[in-house]
Amino acid sequence: MKNKNLKLKLNANQLTIGTWVTISSPKIIEILANYNFDWICIDIEHNFFNNESITNLIRTIQSFNIAALVRVDDNEPVIIKKCLDSGADGLIIPMVNTPEEAKNAVSYSYYANTGNRGVGLSRAQNYGLSFSRYKDWLEENLVIIAQIEHYKGIENLEEIVDVKGIDAVFIGPNDLSSSLGFPGELDHPEMVKQLKTFREVCKKKKVPFGEHLIYPKLEDLRKLIDDGLKFIVYGVDFNFLIRGISDNYDQIIQ
């Protein structure tokens, strides 16, 4: 059966820590699964995955009793349907700017009467053998994370987090900085102001919120935890590789 723990933890506003996968190899999952993550997210927005590889990665993640999330390409019904039919435990929806877009994401994810997702039979429904059981699981346990990565999303954040079916929100700082007119300048005063607003609104509304700690350091992780974040992405597969090489090979050739 699919994962139930992540939904329970988010509903209770408890800390969850996951990591990010961009490399289409089950071996990467098998290595990461040794480190007790609550969830692992397959990022198909900025990377190249076909349907078969997405399904294989989801299957591998779930074999370790870890929640399998997918950051989809777009807030679009066919993409969402395919990822969920592949058996994903939850989705991260990019560029959610309005409550209407948040409502669309929820609607695309659930069957009637909660939503309007098309009904198909694939891995998630045990190829038709367990459709009713899957539908019941979906209503109780599906996780939908709205990614806020535009100043319009910050402006509408209170309404977005009020949308039923949105379990947490996740900041996208690079796209947010681009929407403000200074891409990549994460220390810009206006950017600092926007990030502060994001955190303040989430705390006020008591909704789990998160950020991506791309360059993983334990002291930075502890600071995010102390700051009240509950949905933290710790590292990314290629950066773990880079760090491993830099920490070792650089010392030899210097």
Residue pairs with C-beta under 8 A, 6 or more apart in sequence:
1 137
2 62
2 87
2 89
2 124
2 137
2 141
3 39
3 62
3 65
3 66
3 67
3 68
3 89
3 141
4 137
4 140
4 141
5 38
5 67
6 16
6 38
6 39
6 67
6 89
6 90
6 143
7 90
7 140
7 141
7 142
7 143
7 167
9 15
9 16
9 38
10 16
10 143
10 167
10 168
10 208
10 230
10 231
11 167
13 206
13 207
13 208
13 230
14 230
15 225
15 229
15 230
15 232
16 38
16 39
16 208
16 230
16 231
16 232
17 37
17 38
17 221
17 232
17 234
18 37
18 38
18 39
18 40
18 41
18 67
18 69
18 231
18 232
18 233
18 234
19 32
19 35
19 37
19 40
19 41
19 233
19 234
19 235
19 236
19 237
20 40
20 41
20 43
20 212
20 233
20 235
20 236
20 237
21 28
21 29
21 32
21 40
21 41
21 42
21 43
21 57
21 236
21 237
22 43
22 46
22 47
22 236
22 237
22 238
23 47
23 237
23 238
24 47
24 48
24 49
24 53
24 57
26 56
26 57
26 60
28 237
29 40
29 57
29 60
29 61
29 64
30 60
32 40
32 237
33 40
33 60
33 61
33 64
33 66
37 66
37 234
38 66
38 67
39 66
39 67
39 68
39 69
39 89
39 90
40 61
40 66
40 67
40 68
40 69
41 69
41 70
41 71
41 92
41 233
42 49
42 54
42 57
42 58
42 61
42 68
42 69
42 70
42 71
43 71
43 236
44 54
44 70
44 71
44 72
44 73
44 83
45 71
45 72
45 73
45 74
45 94
49 57
51 82
51 86
54 70
54 82
54 83
54 86
55 86
55 87
55 123
57 68
58 68
58 70
58 86
58 87
58 88
58 123
59 87
59 123
61 67
61 68
62 68
62 87
62 89
67 89
67 90
67 143
68 87
68 88
68 89
68 90
69 88
69 89
69 90
69 91
69 92
69 143
69 145
70 83
70 88
70 90
70 91
70 92
71 91
71 92
71 94
71 147
72 79
72 80
72 83
72 91
72 92
72 93
72 94
73 79
73 94
74 94
74 95
75 93
75 94
75 95
75 96
75 101
75 104
75 105
75 108
76 108
77 108
77 116
77 117
77 118
80 91
80 93
80 105
80 108
80 109
80 117
81 108
81 117
81 118
81 120
83 91
84 91
84 109
84 117
84 124
84 138
84 142
85 120
85 122
85 123
85 124
85 125
86 122
86 123
86 124
87 122
87 123
87 124
88 124
89 141
89 142
89 143
90 142
90 143
90 144
90 145
90 167
91 105
91 109
91 143
91 144
91 145
92 145
92 147
92 170
93 102
93 105
93 144
93 145
93 146
93 147
94 147
94 149
94 172
95 101
95 147
95 149
95 150
95 153
95 172
95 175
96 102
96 105
96 146
96 147
96 148
96 153
96 160
96 169
97 150
97 152
97 153
97 156
98 152
98 153
98 156
98 159
98 160
99 156
99 159
99 160
99 162
99 163
102 146
102 160
102 163
102 165
102 166
103 163
103 165
105 144
105 146
105 165
105 166
106 114
106 115
106 144
106 163
106 164
106 165
106 166
107 114
107 115
107 116
107 117
108 115
108 116
108 117
109 115
109 117
109 138
109 142
109 144
109 165
110 117
110 138
110 139
110 142
110 165
111 117
111 119
111 135
111 138
114 139
114 165
119 131
121 127
121 128
121 131
124 134
125 131
125 134
126 133
126 134
143 167
143 168
144 165
144 166
144 167
145 166
145 167
145 168
145 169
145 170
145 210
145 231
146 160
146 161
146 163
146 166
146 168
146 169
146 170
147 169
147 170
147 171
147 172
148 154
148 157
148 160
148 169
148 170
148 171
148 172
148 176
148 198
149 171
149 172
149 173
149 174
149 175
149 176
149 179
150 175
150 176
150 179
151 176
151 179
151 180
151 194
152 179
153 160
153 176
154 176
154 194
154 197
154 198
154 201
157 169
157 197
157 198
157 201
157 202
158 201
158 204
158 205
160 166
160 169
161 169
161 201
161 202
161 205
161 207
162 205
166 207
167 208
168 207
168 208
168 209
168 210
168 230
168 231
169 198
169 202
169 207
169 208
169 209
169 210
170 209
170 210
170 211
170 212
170 231
170 233
171 195
171 198
171 209
171 210
171 211
173 186
173 191
173 195
173 211
173 212
174 183
174 184
174 186
176 191
176 194
176 195
177 183
177 184
177 185
177 186
177 188
177 191
178 184
180 188
180 190
180 191
180 194
182 188
182 190
182 191
185 191
198 209
199 209
199 227
199 228
202 208
202 209
203 209
203 228
208 230
208 231
209 229
209 230
209 231
210 229
210 230
210 231
210 232
210 233
211 224
211 229
211 232
211 233
212 233
212 236
213 220
213 221
213 224
213 232
213 233
213 234
213 235
214 233
214 235
214 236
214 239
215 235
215 239
215 243
216 234
216 235
216 239
216 240
216 243
221 232
221 234
224 232
225 232
